[in-house]
Amino acid sequence: MSVSDRRIKELQTKYDTYQRAPKYDLNSQPLYCVCRREDDGELMVACDGCDEWYHFRCMKLNQKYKDLVSNYYCIFCHELFDRGETLWKRKCRLPTCYQPIAISCGKPSKYCSKEHGIEFMNTIVLKQFSANKKTAKISPEGRQVFTEKLDPEQVSYIISHVNNANDLKLLGDTLPDYSNFMQYSQGITVELPKETIDSLAYCDKSLEVLQRTKAVYASKNEYLAIMIDQERNRISNDLLSELNGDNQQSTARTNKKGKGKNKAKIKVDICLYDSRLGYSENEWREFMETNEYKQRCGQDGYPPISKEVMKQDYLQMKKELFGDDESEEGEDSDQEDDQMDEDVKPEETPADHENYFSHICLVERKKCNKHSRWYALISDNLHLKLNELDFEINELTTKKAKILKDCNLRNWEKYESEN
């Protein structure tokens, strides 16, 4: 018979004896626990499996754990009937305290109270530090590193100057700046080695180039978003729909005088590709300095172009692209065109004003094979380039920080060896 089988047999025998024992004494007082005694004030615990009460002593439980019981299952329910297993609350970290940890706002602490947390730091942590003694060890990089044990006063000072446990863990991750230390403590100005200065200068120059390049692509990305902005599309498409609708209605009235109702205006979904999005970096930097760019991006002091100017620009661009073929139409058609021209009243424009549509593709989007899916392609390329630039900038920034850190570490090692 195995050990587990013998244990089960012993528990079964003990349980049968417990069940056969009387549950009341001669005075009809209930009897508790496996010892079948009255409630005389001795500490007991209720089983969550069978709802019976048991003495801590009889169940071989230490009374100092009485406040830590979460769910208790007697030896019969746990080992014999497998109804559950006793669960304990987490104990306060202070060794002398047997209260459960405090839970505030759903976040558990390591202590039952703030006072015990402070006491733990004062009585336990401080005792781990003896008098100051320098010891040397070899770092993973092969360097000899001197470490110094802190006395209780130093530890107390450190703890009082950190806000939380994370700040305490981060102590020692970075060294103080050696140059500042020597400047303020001894009034000595420490110059960086020439090789360090050269390395830092190279990093700074490379970072400047990358930042300027990133500014160009970020500006392109912003301009692209403006070109696809719903409001800009609405203005452009509604304007073109209105003008094209007027042309089609005038033609319909010319061919069918007085017959039927006018057709609704036809919506025109134009391509909207702006050829300037293909500019090189230098060309785009020049474009960024123009009033048109600032006006399109809505910069302060540069109000957006008015709808009247857009109408004038469109009619002018249409005339340049397609010519003035409407002069050969009938008299009624000429009158309609004159009426449309009267509706679009000329507005004064600056001398350096460039036609709003001079770089924009006016072909209907579905018919423009040349610029098919232009937005998705340009947007993907811009995001890819920006991600590459961010990666290179982070690499150089990390490299620059490492150069300074290594130089600082060498200075401190030299200082430690000399003192």
N, C-alpha and C positions, 0 to 999 in steps of 0.2 A: 504494500500500500504506500502510495506517495505521500509526501509531506502535506500537500494540499488536501488530499483525501482525508488524512487523519485530522487535519484542522477542521474540515467541514463536519466530520463525524463528531468531533468534540463540541463544536458549536451547536450541532443539532441536539446532542444530549443535554447541553446546558440550557438550550432554548426550551426543550420539553420539560425539564425540571422547573424552569421559570414559569411556564404556562400552567403547570399543575399546582404550583404554590398558591395558597389562599391570597385573595386580593383585598380582604378586609380582616381586621383583627376582631377580638371578642367584643369590643365596644363599637363595632361597625365603622371604624375609622379606616379610610383607604390606605393601602400599603403600596409603596412605590419601589422602583428599581429592582434589580436582580436580587438584592439583599432583602427585599420585602420588609421594609421598615416604614414607620410613620414619617410624616413631614415634621422633622424636628428643627427645621431652620437651616440644615446643611445645604450647601449650594448644589442645585440640580440643573439639568438641561433637558429640554423636550426634544424628542426625536421627530424629525419631519417625515419619517417613513411610517411609523406605527403610532405616533402621538402619545407614547409613554414617556414618563419622566425617569431620569437616571441621575444618580449622584456623580459628581465629577470624580470623586475618589474611586468609586466602583468602576467607572469607565476609564480609569487611569489618565484622567485629564488634569493638567496643572491649572489650579484655580486662578492663577494670574492671567490666563488666557480667556477669562470669562467674557470680556467685552469684545473679543475678536471673533466670536462664533457668528458665522453668517447663516449657514444651513448645516444642521447636525443630523447625522444618521448613526444609530447605534450599531454595535458589532453584528447584530443579527440582520438588520436591514441592509447593511453594507456588504458583509462577507457572505452571509447565508442566502439572503433573498435578492441581493443585487438591486436594491431599490434606489440607490444613490450613494454619493460620496460626500463626506463632510467638507464644506467650504469655509475658509477662514478669510476674514478681512485683513487687508494689508496693515502691518504693524507700523507704528511711528518709528522713524529712523533712530531716535534717541534710545540707546540700549536699555536704560532704566524705565522707559515708558512702555506700557502695554495697552495703550489706547489706539483705536484705528485712525488711519490718516484722515485728514479733513478733505472734503470735496466741496469746492465753491465754483458756481457757474459751470458745473459739469466737468471741471478740470481737476484731477486729483493732485494732491500735494504729496510730499514725502514725510510730512510731519502732521501731528494732530493739531498743532497750533503754531502761530508765528513765534510765540515765546520759546517753544521747544526747538524750533528751527535755529533761533539765535543761540540757544544753549548748546545745541549740537555743534555749531561752528566754534563756539568758545571752548568747549570742554574736550571735543574729540579731535577736530582738525588741528588746533593749536598744539596739541600734545604730540602730533606726528613730527613736529619740527624741533630739533635739538639746537644746541649752540652753533654759531656760525663755524663751519668747517669747509674748506675748499677741497673738492675732490675732482679728479681728472678722469675723463673717459674719452673713448675714440668714437667720433660721429660716423654715421654711414658713409660720409664722403671721405673718411680717412683723416679727418682733422682732430687734433686734441682740443677738447672743449672742457673748460673749467666750469663747474657748477657749484653753487653756494647755497647751503641750507639756510633757511630763514628762521629767525627766532619768533616767538609768539607775538611780540610787538609789531614786527614787520608784517606778519600775516594779518594781524588785526587792522593795520593801516591799509593794506591792500584791499581787504574785504569791505572796509568802510568807503572805499573809493570806486567801487563797481556797482552797477545798477542791478545786475541779475547774474544768474549762473552762466549764461552764454558769454557775457563780458569777461567773467572770471576765466573761462576756458580759453578765450582768445588772448589772454595775457601771455606774453612770451612768444607769440607768433611773429611779432615784428620787433626789431630792435629800435631804440631811440636813435634819432639822427645824430651821428657822431659830430658833425660840423656844428650843429646847434649846441650840443653839449659842451664842446670845447670853447665855443664863443661865449656862452653865458656863465660857465663855471670857471674858466681860466682866462677868458679874454683873448683867446688865440683863434685866428682865422685859418681854417684848414682849406687848402686848395686841392681840387680834384686832380688826379694824375692826368697827363696829357692824353694817354690812350683812352681814358674814360671820357674826357671832354670830346675827343674826336668821335667816339662811338655814339655819344649822346647827340652830337651835332648831326651826324648822319641820320639818326632816328628822327630827329626833329624835322630835318629837311624832307625826308621821305613822308612823314606824317602830314606835312604841309601840302605836298603834292597830292596825296591821297584825299585829303579833306577838300581841296579845291576841285578835284575830279568828282568827288561824291556830291559836292554842291551843284555841279552841272547836271548830273543824272537825277538828283532829287528835284531840281528845278524842272527838268523835262517831265518827270513823273507828275509833278503838280500841274504843269501845263496840260498834260494828257488828261488828267482828271477833269480839268476845266472844260476841255473840248467835249468831253462826254457827259458833262454835267447836264442833268435833266432840264434845268432852266435854260441853259444855252441852246440845247437841242430844240427846246420848245420855241424859243425866239426865232432861231434860224429856220426851222421847218415850217412854223406857222407863217412866217414872213413869205417864204417861197410859195407855200400853198396859197396864200392870199393873192400874190401877184400872178401866179400861174392860173389860179381860179378865175381872176378877172379876165385874163386873156381868153380862156376857154368860154366864158360866159359871153364875151363880146362877139366871139366867132359864132356861137350858137344863135345869138340874137340877129346877126347879119344873115345867116343862112335860113333861119326860120322865124321871120318876123311875126310876133304875136301868136305863135303856135306853142302851146304848152307852157309849163313852168320852167324856170331856170334850174339847172342841175346844181347839186350841192358842190361845194368846193372840193377839189381833189387834194388829198394829203400827199405831200411829197417828202419821202424819206431819203435825204441826200447822203452821200458817202461821208462827207465832213473830214476826210483825211487832210491833214495839214502837212505840206511838204517840208516845213521847217523842222519837223520832228526827226528828219534825217540829217540835220546839221551835225558837223563835227564839233568837238569840244570848244575850239576857238570860235567857230562861227556862232555857236549857241551863246557863248559868253558875250559876244557883240550884240546878239539879239536881245539878251537880258537887259542891256543898257538902253534899249529903245523905248520910246513912249508907248508904242503899240503893245509890247510885252507887258509893261506895267499896267496898261489899261485893261488888257485881257485878264490879267491876274488880280485885278481889283485892288491894286496898291493904293495907299492913301494919297490923295491929291490927283488921282487919275480915274475919273468917273467912267463907267462903261459906255460904250458907243450907243447912241440913240437909235431908235427904230427907223427914224426918217433918214439918217445917214446910211444905215444898212440898206434901205430901199434904193437910195441913190447909187450906192456902190454896186448893188446887184444889177440894176438896170444898165449901168455903165459897163460892167463886166459881161453881161449878156450881149450887149451891142458889140463889144470887142470880139467876143467869141463867135457869135452867130450872125453878125451884121444886121442891117436894118431892112429886113425883107417885108415888113408889114406895110410899106408904102405902096405896094402894088395891089393891096386889097381894095375893096369897094369903099364908097363914100361913107357908109355907116360905120365900117370898120375903122376908118380914119378918125371919125368923130369919137368913137369909143376910146381909141388910143390917146386922142387929145385929152379926153376926160380923165383917163388914168394918169397922164402926165401932170394934169392940173392937181389931181389928188396928192401926188408926191411932190410937195413943194420943196424947192431947193433950200438947203440949209448950209450956212457958211461952215466950211471945214478948214482946219489949219493947213498952212502951205505944205508942211511935211507929211500930211496925212496920206497913208497908204491904203489902197482899196482893201476893205475888210475881207473880200473873197479872193484876193490875188493869189494866195497860196493854198486855198481850200478847194478840194475837188467837189464840183457841183453835180456830178453824175448821180443818178438815183442809185441807192445802195445796192439793190438787187441786180442792177445792170452793170455795176462797176467790177469787172473781173480783175483789173489791175491792182486794186487795193482790197481784195477780198480778205476779210478777217484781220484787217490791219491793226485794229485796237488790241486784240488778244495777243498778236505777235509782238507788237511794240511793248505792251505792258509786261509780258513775260520776260522779254529781254532786259527791260529796265530793272525789274525786281531781281533778276539773276545777277546783273551787274552790281546793284546796290548791296546784295548779300556778299558778293565777292569782295567788294571794297570794305565792308564792315569787318569781314574776316581778316583782311590784311591790316586794317587799322588796329584791330584787337591784338594781332600778332606783334606788331611793332610796339604798341603800348606795353604789352607784357614784357617784351625784350628790353625796353627802356627801363621798366621798373626793376627787372632782374639785374641790369647793369648797376643801377644805383644801390640795390640791396647787397650785391656782392662787394662793391666798393665799401659800403658801410660796414659790412661784416669783417672785411680785412682790417679796417681801421680799428674796430673794437678788439679783434684778436691781438693786434699789435699792442694796443693799450693794456690789455689784460696781462700779456707776457712781460711788459715793462713795469707793471705795478704789482 
